[in-house]
């Protein structure tokens, strides 16, 4: 359950379910799906071994489906956090350099922007307001996000806070670094695009193209050979 708790934390929850409720839901879906498939096969007069096999498969699929959806939500959220972080840091940097404190910059961020990363910083601000130290709140934020860029950023802020370094300077450096990281990831994705397009081109587009271009010629040749 500890591993599941971590997944639910990184996904920012799954319909408000606790880990025990999530496991219960997975088992319930597997059971219901197995019963449904079993009843359908019994009505269809299928042999017992076939009914048992399909029921086991249905139970497995139903049990694993919530976990697959949870993993998909974690991956989607990680991509969103990574994409939003540079823009969030830009606004924080401008706010701090304009004279606001870091907490004030977080308030301004919550007012001006929306998104997964903004929600995490807003949650961090609430934790600080109820008495949690800024370092501990930043560590909790990094644990919830579980994204390398966020972890690097929070580590830099914690170190700056401990050493007395200007937060505005750290934010400026981190903002520039995160924008550069985002640009590099975009270039990497662009370089992978031709490889990803190769499969649909070879198996779907090229055959259809050959049929359209060579089909009439093939029919003419066939007619000529048949005429002989």
C-alpha positions as a Markdown table, in Angstrom:
| # | Residue | x | y | z |
|---|---|---|---|---|
| 1 | Unk | 0.0 | 0.0 | 0.0 |
| 2 | Unk | 3.0 | 2.3 | 0.6 |
| 3 | Unk | 3.8 | 2.2 | -3.1 |
| 4 | Unk | 0.2 | 2.8 | -4.0 |
| 5 | Unk | 0.0 | 5.7 | -1.6 |
| 6 | Unk | 3.0 | 7.2 | -3.5 |
| 7 | Unk | 1.3 | 6.7 | -6.8 |
| 8 | Unk | -1.9 | 8.4 | -5.6 |
| 9 | Unk | 0.2 | 11.3 | -4.3 |
| 10 | Unk | 2.0 | 11.8 | -7.6 |
| 11 | Unk | -1.4 | 11.6 | -9.4 |
| 12 | Unk | -2.8 | 14.2 | -7.1 |
| 13 | Unk | -5.5 | 11.7 | -6.1 |
| 14 | Unk | -7.7 | 9.4 | -8.1 |
| 15 | Unk | -11.4 | 10.5 | -7.6 |
| 16 | Unk | -10.7 | 11.1 | -3.9 |
| 17 | Unk | -10.0 | 7.4 | -3.2 |
| 18 | Unk | -7.6 | 6.2 | -0.5 |
| 19 | Unk | -5.2 | 3.3 | -1.2 |
| 20 | Unk | -7.6 | 0.8 | 0.5 |
| 21 | Unk | -10.6 | 2.1 | -1.5 |
| 22 | Unk | -8.6 | 2.0 | -4.7 |
| 23 | Unk | -7.7 | -1.7 | -4.1 |
| 24 | Unk | -11.3 | -2.4 | -3.3 |
| 25 | Unk | -12.5 | -0.7 | -6.4 |
| 26 | Unk | -10.0 | -2.7 | -8.5 |
| 27 | Unk | -11.2 | -6.0 | -7.0 |
| 28 | Unk | -14.8 | -5.0 | -7.4 |
| 29 | Unk | -14.4 | -4.2 | -11.1 |
| 30 | Unk | -12.5 | -7.4 | -11.7 |
| 31 | Unk | -15.3 | -9.4 | -10.0 |
| 32 | Unk | -18.2 | -7.7 | -11.8 |
| 33 | Unk | -16.5 | -8.0 | -15.2 |
| 34 | Unk | -15.8 | -11.7 | -14.6 |
| 35 | Unk | -19.4 | -12.4 | -13.5 |
| 36 | Unk | -20.7 | -10.5 | -16.5 |
| 37 | Unk | -18.5 | -12.4 | -19.0 |
| 38 | Unk | -19.3 | -15.7 | -17.2 |
| 39 | Unk | -23.1 | -15.2 | -17.4 |
| 40 | Unk | -22.8 | -14.3 | -21.1 |
| 41 | Unk | -20.8 | -17.4 | -21.9 |
| 42 | Unk | -23.2 | -19.6 | -19.8 |
| 43 | Unk | -26.2 | -18.2 | -21.8 |
| 44 | Unk | -24.2 | -19.0 | -25.0 |
| 45 | Unk | -23.8 | -22.6 | -23.9 |
| 46 | Unk | -20.0 | -22.5 | -24.0 |
| 47 | Unk | -17.9 | -25.3 | -22.5 |
| 48 | Unk | -16.9 | -25.0 | -18.8 |
| 49 | Unk | -13.1 | -24.7 | -19.5 |
| 50 | Unk | -13.7 | -21.9 | -21.9 |
| 51 | Unk | -16.0 | -20.1 | -19.4 |
| 52 | Unk | -13.4 | -20.4 | -16.7 |
| 53 | Unk | -10.6 | -19.1 | -18.9 |
| 54 | Unk | -12.5 | -16.1 | -20.1 |
| 55 | Unk | -13.6 | -15.3 | -16.6 |
| 56 | Unk | -10.1 | -15.3 | -15.3 |
| 57 | Unk | -9.0 | -13.1 | -18.2 |
| 58 | Unk | -11.9 | -10.7 | -17.5 |
| 59 | Unk | -11.1 | -10.6 | -13.8 |
| 60 | Unk | -7.5 | -9.8 | -14.6 |
| 61 | Unk | -8.4 | -7.0 | -17.0 |
| 62 | Unk | -10.9 | -5.5 | -14.7 |
| 63 | Unk | -8.5 | -5.6 | -11.8 |
| 64 | Unk | -5.6 | -4.0 | -13.7 |
| 65 | Unk | -7.7 | -1.3 | -15.5 |
| 66 | Unk | -7.7 | 1.2 | -12.5 |
| 67 | Unk | -4.0 | 0.8 | -12.1 |
| 68 | Unk | -3.4 | 1.5 | -15.8 |
| 69 | Unk | -5.6 | 4.6 | -15.6 |
| 70 | Unk | -3.7 | 5.7 | -12.5 |
| 71 | Unk | -0.4 | 5.3 | -14.3 |
| 72 | Unk | -1.7 | 7.2 | -17.3 |
| 73 | Unk | -2.8 | 10.1 | -15.0 |
| 74 | Unk | 0.6 | 10.1 | -13.3 |
| 75 | Unk | 2.4 | 10.3 | -16.7 |
| 76 | Unk | 0.1 | 13.0 | -18.0 |
| 77 | Unk | 0.5 | 15.1 | -14.9 |
| 78 | Unk | 4.3 | 14.8 | -15.0 |
| 79 | Unk | 4.3 | 16.0 | -18.6 |
| 80 | Unk | 2.0 | 18.9 | -17.6 |
| 81 | Unk | 4.2 | 19.9 | -14.6 |
| 82 | Unk | 7.3 | 19.8 | -16.7 |
| 83 | Unk | 5.7 | 21.9 | -19.4 |
| 84 | Unk | 4.3 | 24.5 | -17.1 |
| 85 | Unk | 7.3 | 25.0 | -14.8 |
| 86 | Unk | 9.3 | 27.5 | -17.0 |
| 87 | Unk | 6.3 | 29.8 | -17.3 |
| 88 | Unk | 5.6 | 29.6 | -13.6 |
| 89 | Unk | 9.2 | 30.4 | -12.8 |
| 90 | Unk | 9.1 | 33.4 | -15.2 |
| 91 | Unk | 6.2 | 34.9 | -13.3 |
| 92 | Unk | 7.7 | 34.1 | -9.9 |
| 93 | Unk | 11.0 | 35.7 | -11.0 |
| 94 | Unk | 9.3 | 38.9 | -12.3 |
| 95 | Unk | 7.2 | 39.2 | -9.1 |
| 96 | Unk | 10.2 | 38.7 | -6.7 |
| 97 | Unk | 12.4 | 41.1 | -8.7 |
| 98 | Unk | 9.5 | 43.7 | -8.6 |
| 99 | Unk | 9.8 | 43.7 | -4.8 |
| 100 | Unk | 7.4 | 41.0 | -3.6 |
| 101 | Unk | 8.5 | 38.3 | -1.1 |
| 102 | Unk | 8.5 | 34.7 | -2.2 |
| 103 | Unk | 5.2 | 34.0 | -0.5 |
| 104 | Unk | 3.7 | 37.2 | -2.1 |
| 105 | Unk | 4.9 | 36.0 | -5.4 |
| 106 | Unk | 3.1 | 32.7 | -4.9 |
| 107 | Unk | -0.1 | 34.6 | -4.1 |
| 108 | Unk | 0.3 | 36.6 | -7.3 |
| 109 | Unk | 1.0 | 33.3 | -9.2 |
| 110 | Unk | -2.3 | 31.8 | -7.9 |
| 111 | Unk | -4.1 | 34.9 | -9.1 |
| 112 | Unk | -2.7 | 35.1 | -12.6 |
| 113 | Unk | -2.2 | 31.5 | -13.7 |
| 114 | Unk | -3.9 | 28.1 | -13.6 |
| 115 | Unk | -2.5 | 24.6 | -14.0 |
| 116 | Unk | -1.1 | 21.6 | -12.2 |
| 117 | Unk | 2.2 | 23.4 | -11.3 |
| 118 | Unk | 0.2 | 26.4 | -10.0 |
| 119 | Unk | -1.9 | 24.1 | -7.9 |
| 120 | Unk | 1.2 | 22.6 | -6.3 |
| 121 | Unk | 2.7 | 26.0 | -5.4 |
| 122 | Unk | -0.7 | 27.1 | -4.0 |
| 123 | Unk | -0.7 | 23.9 | -1.8 |
| 124 | Unk | 2.8 | 24.7 | -0.7 |
| 125 | Unk | 1.8 | 28.2 | 0.3 |
| 126 | Unk | -1.1 | 26.9 | 2.4 |
| 127 | Unk | 1.4 | 24.5 | 4.1 |
| 128 | Unk | 3.7 | 27.4 | 4.9 |
| 129 | Unk | 0.8 | 29.5 | 6.3 |
| 130 | Unk | -0.2 | 26.7 | 8.7 |
| 131 | Unk | 3.3 | 26.5 | 10.2 |
| 132 | Unk | 5.3 | 24.2 | 8.0 |
| 133 | Unk | 8.8 | 25.4 | 7.3 |
| 134 | Unk | 9.5 | 26.5 | 3.7 |
| 135 | Unk | 12.2 | 23.9 | 3.3 |
| 136 | Unk | 9.8 | 21.1 | 4.4 |
| 137 | Unk | 7.0 | 22.4 | 2.2 |
| 138 | Unk | 9.4 | 22.5 | -0.8 |
| 139 | Unk | 10.5 | 18.9 | -0.1 |
| 140 | Unk | 6.8 | 17.8 | 0.0 |
| 141 | Unk | 6.2 | 19.6 | -3.3 |
| 142 | Unk | 9.1 | 17.8 | -4.9 |
| 143 | Unk | 7.8 | 14.4 | -3.5 |
| 144 | Unk | 4.3 | 15.0 | -4.8 |
| 145 | Unk | 5.5 | 16.0 | -8.3 |
| 146 | Unk | 8.3 | 13.4 | -8.6 |
| 147 | Unk | 9.6 | 15.3 | -11.7 |
| 148 | Unk | 13.3 | 15.9 | -12.1 |
| 149 | Unk | 13.0 | 19.6 | -13.1 |
| 150 | Unk | 10.8 | 20.3 | -10.0 |
| 151 | Unk | 13.2 | 18.4 | -7.7 |
| 152 | Unk | 16.2 | 20.4 | -9.1 |
| 153 | Unk | 14.3 | 23.7 | -8.6 |
| 154 | Unk | 13.2 | 22.9 | -5.0 |
| 155 | Unk | 16.7 | 21.7 | -4.1 |
| 156 | Unk | 18.2 | 25.0 | -5.4 |
| 157 | Unk | 15.6 | 27.0 | -3.4 |
| 158 | Unk | 16.3 | 25.0 | -0.2 |
| 159 | Unk | 20.0 | 25.5 | -0.6 |
| 160 | Unk | 19.6 | 29.2 | -1.3 |
| 161 | Unk | 17.4 | 29.5 | 1.8 |
| 162 | Unk | 20.0 | 27.8 | 4.0 |
| 163 | Unk | 23.0 | 29.8 | 2.6 |
| 164 | Unk | 21.2 | 33.1 | 2.6 |
| 165 | Unk | 21.5 | 33.6 | -1.2 |
| 166 | Unk | 19.1 | 36.0 | -2.9 |
| 167 | Unk | 16.0 | 34.1 | -4.0 |
| 168 | Unk | 15.5 | 36.5 | -6.9 |
| 169 | Unk | 18.9 | 35.4 | -8.3 |
| 170 | Unk | 18.2 | 31.7 | -7.9 |
| 171 | Unk | 14.8 | 32.1 | -9.6 |
| 172 | Unk | 16.4 | 34.0 | -12.5 |
| 173 | Unk | 19.0 | 31.2 | -13.0 |
| 174 | Unk | 16.4 | 28.4 | -12.6 |
| 175 | Unk | 14.0 | 30.1 | -15.0 |
| 176 | Unk | 16.6 | 30.4 | -17.7 |
| 177 | Unk | 17.7 | 26.8 | -17.1 |
| 178 | Unk | 14.2 | 25.4 | -17.3 |
| 179 | Unk | 13.4 | 27.3 | -20.5 |
| 180 | Unk | 16.6 | 25.8 | -22.0 |
| 181 | Unk | 15.6 | 22.3 | -20.9 |
| 182 | Unk | 12.1 | 22.7 | -22.4 |
| 183 | Unk | 13.7 | 23.9 | -25.7 |
| 184 | Unk | 16.0 | 20.9 | -25.8 |
| 185 | Unk | 13.1 | 18.5 | -25.1 |
| 186 | Unk | 11.2 | 20.1 | -28.0 |
| 187 | Unk | 14.1 | 19.6 | -30.3 |
| 188 | Unk | 14.5 | 16.0 | -29.2 |
| 189 | Unk | 10.9 | 15.3 | -29.9 |
| 190 | Unk | 11.2 | 16.9 | -33.3 |
| 191 | Unk | 14.1 | 14.7 | -34.2 |
| 192 | Unk | 12.1 | 11.6 | -33.2 |
| 193 | Unk | 9.1 | 12.5 | -35.3 |
| 194 | Unk | 10.5 | 11.1 | -38.6 |
| 195 | Unk | 11.1 | 7.7 | -36.9 |
| 196 | Unk | 7.7 | 7.6 | -35.4 |
| 197 | Unk | 6.1 | 8.4 | -38.8 |
| 198 | Unk | 8.0 | 5.6 | -40.5 |
| 199 | Unk | 5.7 | 2.8 | -39.4 |
| 200 | Unk | 2.3 | 4.4 | -40.5 |
| 201 | Unk | 4.0 | 5.5 | -43.8 |
| 202 | Unk | 5.3 | 2.0 | -44.6 |
| 203 | Unk | 2.2 | 0.0 | -43.5 |
| 204 | Unk | -0.7 | 2.3 | -44.3 |
| 205 | Unk | 0.1 | 5.2 | -46.6 |
| 206 | Unk | 2.5 | 3.6 | -49.0 |
| 207 | Unk | 0.3 | 0.6 | -49.8 |
| 208 | Unk | -2.7 | 2.8 | -50.5 |
| 209 | Unk | -0.5 | 5.1 | -52.6 |
| 210 | Unk | 0.8 | 2.2 | -54.7 |
| 211 | Unk | -2.8 | 0.9 | -55.2 |
| 212 | Unk | -3.9 | 4.3 | -56.5 |
| 213 | Unk | -0.9 | 4.9 | -58.7 |
| 214 | Unk | -0.2 | 1.3 | -60.0 |
| 215 | Unk | -3.7 | -0.1 | -59.8 |
| 216 | Unk | -4.9 | 1.2 | -63.2 |
| 217 | Unk | -1.7 | 0.2 | -64.9 |
| 218 | Unk | -2.0 | -3.3 | -63.4 |
| 219 | Unk | -5.5 | -3.6 | -64.7 |
| 220 | Unk | -4.4 | -2.6 | -68.2 |
| 221 | Unk | -1.7 | -5.1 | -68.2 |
| 222 | Unk | -4.1 | -7.8 | -67.0 |
| 223 | Unk | -6.6 | -6.9 | -69.7 |
| 224 | Unk | -3.8 | -7.1 | -72.4 |
| 225 | Unk | -2.6 | -10.5 | -71.2 |
| 226 | Unk | -6.2 | -11.8 | -71.0 |
| 227 | Unk | -6.9 | -10.6 | -74.5 |
| 228 | Unk | -4.0 | -12.7 | -75.8 |
